[in-house]
Amino acid sequence: MARIPDKSEILAWIAENPAETGKRDIARAFGIKGADRVELKRILRQMEAEGHLTRRRRSWREADALPPVSVCEVQGPDAGGDLHARPLEWSGDGVEPRILLVLRRSDPALGAGDRVLLRLQRVEGEAHAYEGRLIRRIGTTAQRMLGVFRASAEGGRILPIDKGDAKEWVVRPGDTHGAKDGELVEAEQAGPKDRLGLPRARIVTRLGDPGAPKAVSLIAIHQHGIPDTFPDDAIAAADAAQPVQLGQRTDLRDLPLVTIDPTDARDHDDAVHAAPDDDPANPGGHVIWVAIADVAHYVPPGGALDREARKRGNSTYFPDRVVPMLPEALSGDLCSLHEGADRACIAVRMVLDARGAKRSHRFHRALMRSRASLTYEDAQSVRDGAPSDPAAPLTAEIGALFDAYDALHEARQARQPLDLDLPERRIELSPEGRVTSVAFRERLDAHRLIEESMVLANVAAAEELSRRKSPLLYRVHEEPSPEKLEALRETAVASGFVLAKGQVLQTRHLNRLLEQAEGGDFAELINMATLRSMTQAYYSPENFGHFGLALRQYAHFTSPIRRYSDLIVHRALIAAHGWGDDGLSPDEIDALDATAKHISETERRSMLAERDTTDRYLAAYLSERVGSEMPGRVSGVQKFGLFVRLDETGADGLVPIGSVGGEYWIYDRDAQTLMGSDSGRVLGVGQRVTVRLAEASPVTGGLIFDLLEVEGAALPRIGRGARGRPVRRAPGRTKPKADKAKRKVKRTRK
């Protein structure tokens, strides 16, 4: 009879032989045969219960240890360029171990998100716990989703939070990650469909109570994959940054530059100044200075901060937080043009004639000192003749800015850029993160002053770099496609307006349409339809012009704290002027196409995340008013129902067509209408309606309405429970079927 090993001997053997950890392997190693294997099995189970071992299929391994062959996910390179991976089969109690990838020359190139099968070897005394050698690449990261976990005896299910996703996921008992019933979780696909026909999921992150006020933006961050934590090397680089000295820079500290921003601005990356031009050759002209934070000085190409900024592409703004492109030490301090502080900048001096046309410009790498940090309301108070306390000492300087703006406005009118009137919603939150009010931001001349000044500076940057034949990223906006233009024309005609055919489309033609609708019942509809007809703007190393702004050349230069595109333009200006060795590098020039595509995608990602967050906050705000009647307007028509935009908040919701009357509704896609088969009533885009809020889901951001009135005429009120009853089919569709049935009956009777 062989001696049964004790627990310490078994642990030592498993540690030395991680590839041979099955019960048979252990029995063979200690010479255990026959009935003694029952005792070995009992000891192994006891060690599992005590937490010394974990069982994986038919093998055993040390608790809090990885199997010798594991499926892992590749993470991005660290500051030294080494690739690491995270295990996807970690079930220990501690922090998941870090794996250093040791690649051979023959191994394929790997990138963040790749799934790989690795052979692991444990190491001691290193920052990583394992070294992994590639066996094969499996694919990219499995599909991920956010949802609410509902626990059950068999593990549970995940209910999706996306408005358009009704698919549930099954979670097995071993894949719950300790999640509790009702928690918001992030999960990834864990294998083929379950026997119930639902996909299987493994919970990877627990995000807490989905109803918590500040969970709204957190949902969007995780749902859209927005990076919200900075790596240690990026934080260290930002913390080590120091204020800039004058050196070879132009000294603009005596120029009375001011920043003008929203009340809740989180950073100040642009400052402005204007004065009359004293050149006799330019009577009535103006000089405008626009100074922009010199972010390129602090974020050199290829460094830790640069890698993270490019990865993010831009900052993302939510009502309760901002996910910045750069760490707070830069975005909120050294790169922010605070009042009275010396700050590095790249400034452009632009000369305008009396009608606002730009005569010349010149760029400087400079040191500035903001005279004041003003809000839009402060600046507007000077325009209105009642200067606020912060603005009063600068009345003359702000007055000169508005004089220059009046000239810029005249030039804008001649150029005729697209003049959409789309009010911006402002969501006010309490300190706890709950919505206290929803209102539309007032549009002031002070807003337009800054917008026109920034557009002018962006044009100057594009023209300067183009003239010097320097590579850069243009901001491109192409004209609408023929299909979208035809859809806009149909909406215009249905609303009683005209958008002529057979001409080369210019923004002035669209402005005429907007003018026809201005001040009327269809103003918002036409503005939204015009916006939907536009193509998505994007970044490109090639110049295709900017249709919406009616400009031949345009680049983003004025917001390098929050947009990577602007940082590229700053580096291009540095290289073109020979201002230092922190300009656009050859590697960056080679990668401009890839960078343009990437940051165009991150911009769209942020826009979707911000929109989803707004929808959820609006749903949370309105959830306390379920059952209330509200006025609105039909903003869209589909076969399954009407989309209605509420007047008070601008929130959009759905009226399911099954809740409207007891008749069949015929959908006309071209006319964007639904017509009742019995009543002949027509429901269409732009109609004034009164709705009752039936459902509001803060988790998904979805709103469901009951339709009560259309253009002041009441509709039959149908309860929520009546939606499941059969509806009459369209007469035109039922008749042929009835005729066919009659013919069949006649043949049978013969």
Secondary structure, DSSP 8 states (H G I E B T S, - for coil): ------HHHHHHHHHH-TT--BHHHHHHHTT--TTHHHHHHHHHHHHHHTTSEEEETTEEEETT---SEEEEEEE---TTS--EEEESS---SS----EEE---TTS----TTEEEEEEEEE-SSSSSSEEEEEEEEEEE---EEEEEEEEETTEEEEEE-STT----EEE-GGGSTT--TT-EEEEEEEES--TTS--EEEEEEEEE-TTSTTHHHHHHHHHTT---S--HHHHHHHHT------TTSEE-TTS--EEEE-TT-S---EEEEEEE---TTSTT-EEEEEEEE-GGGTS-TTSHHHHHHHHH-B-EE-SS-EE-SS-HHIIIIITS--BT-EEEEEEEEEEE-TTS-EEEEEEEEEEEEBSEEEEHHHHHHHHTT---TTTGGGHHHHHHHHHHHHHHHHHHHHH---------EEEEE-TTS-EEEEEE----HHHHHHHHHHHHHHHHHHHHHHHTT----EEEB----HHHHHHHHHHHHHTT----SSS---HHHHHHHHHHHTTSTTHHHHHHHHHHHS---EEESS---BTTTTBS-----S-TTTBHHHHHHHHHHHHHHT--S-S--HHHHHTHHHHHHHHHHHHHHHHHHHHHHHHHHHHHHHGGGTT-EEEEEEEEEETTEEEEEETTT--EEEEEGGGS-SS-EEEETTTTEEEETTT--EEETT-EEEEEEEEEETTTTEEEEEEEEETTEE-----GGGGGS-----HHHHHHHHHHHHHHHHHHH-
